[in-house]
Amino acid sequence: MTENKGERDLYREAGVNVDLGNEAARRYADVAKRTNRPGVLGGVGGFAGGFVLDVAKYPQPVLVSGTDGVGTKLAVAAATGRHSTIGIDCVAMCVNDILCMGAEPLYFLDYLATGALDVDQAEAVVAGVAEGCREAGCALVGGETAEMPGMYQPGEYDIAGFAVGVVNADKVIDGSSVRPGDIVLGLASNGLHSNGFSLVRKLVEQAGVGWDEHLPGWRGSVADELLRPTRIYVQAVLAALSAGLPIRAMAHITGGGLVDNLPRVLPDGLGARLSFDTWERPGVFDWLVRQSGMTLPEAARVWNLGIGFTIVVPVEAVNEVSDFLTDEGELVMPIGRIEACDGDRIVWEGLE
């Protein structure tokens, strides 16, 4: 026993506390229980997570996976000591991506890395992961917490996630059926979501504003607005797909904004004509555009500008799809139309 205790103390002196890691794992298991869904095998704590696929529901299953992180939004969380929503961001970035193929998220795993484990901080982050999984209807089946002294400054951490979903082969949405004249519907974002924060932090620093300040047109303090969690569109969009509504393509508006993300799901030779005057931008974006000196089209390659997800539908289905998603709690706006192009794949109207 003495030798083992000595080994543990040496490891702790090197910066790794095994006991804290075990305590964190126990707390993670408690919050993960809230995300259980049919198909989950066992629970958090083993070497791997298991899931039994419902082949009656998905007789021709196509597994869809995605992985992502939260980026330098983590620096805002660290500076403000507010960590409860970062996990939601991590889940949202992954599940919204796989949703674009029409996939139902089944389960999620997270990876949390830090220099020295702060159990309360880690629990807050993972509780956010569990909340994001609950919103998306998927199970948190496992993850990894890595304590790496010397890799991160005190209080710093990084988090990444991995989601697996499923869609039947005949229901995969790949954008191949998009046609000129189709309408682009925009689903409102919750603000910045998790992209463009390197520039955001620079602009906030240059302006000399504090985290607790309330700027004109902002819905809360600077910290409130910047840490507002990424919206999860899964439940509403899956309901629309289950109802058989004619959705031809979907895009998650993340890094690169509307300019780079919408064309990713359009066939070659097609682009979109979008209009800035079809939706109201949250005040944070207008402040950032003014501070940066960018034009709106330039800003639309950095931030979502108020549109977090787009859906392409035939023109005759616009009202039906919009009404359905509105009833599901989404704010839906027709923001443009699909057209043939031989140059820029996004053309803007409604410029100020």
WOSUL-V469887 format. One line per field, one symbol per residue. ss: DSSP state (H for helix, E for strand, - for the rest). psi: psi as a letter, one per 20 degrees, with the letter a starting at -180 (. if undefined). A space follows every 50 residues. Layout:
# WOSUL-V469887
ss = ???
psi = ???
This chain:
# WOSUL-V469887
ss = -HHHHHHHHHHHH----HHHHHHHHHHHHHHHHHH----EE--------E E---------EEEEEEEEE---HHHHHHHH-----HHHHHHHHHHHHHH- ---EEEEEEEEEEE----HHHHHHHHHHHHHHHHHH--EEEEEEEEE--- ------EEEEEEEEEEEEHHH-----------EEEEEE--------HHHH HHHHHHH--------------HHHHH-------HHHHHHHHH----EEEE EE----HHHHHHHHH----EEEEEEHHH----HHHHHHHHHH---HHHH- ------EEEEEEE-HHHHHHHHHHHHH----EEEEEEEEE-----EEEE- --
psi = hgggghgghgghhijpohghghgghghghghhhijqrphppbaphairqq popnihhmhmpoppqqqrbibjhhhggghikojhihhggggghghhghhh jjqopgrqqqopprgppoggghhgghhhghgggghikrpoiaapoponpi hqqpiqrqpqrpqpaqqqhjjpojihjpqpiqpopppqrjchckqjhggg hghgghikqrhjqoqpiqiargggghjpqpqojggghhggghijqnphqq ppnbpiahghgghhjqqqiqaqoqphjiqppqhhghghgghhjqrghghi igrikioiqqppqqhijggggggghghjjqoppoiaqprqqjcpippqrk q.
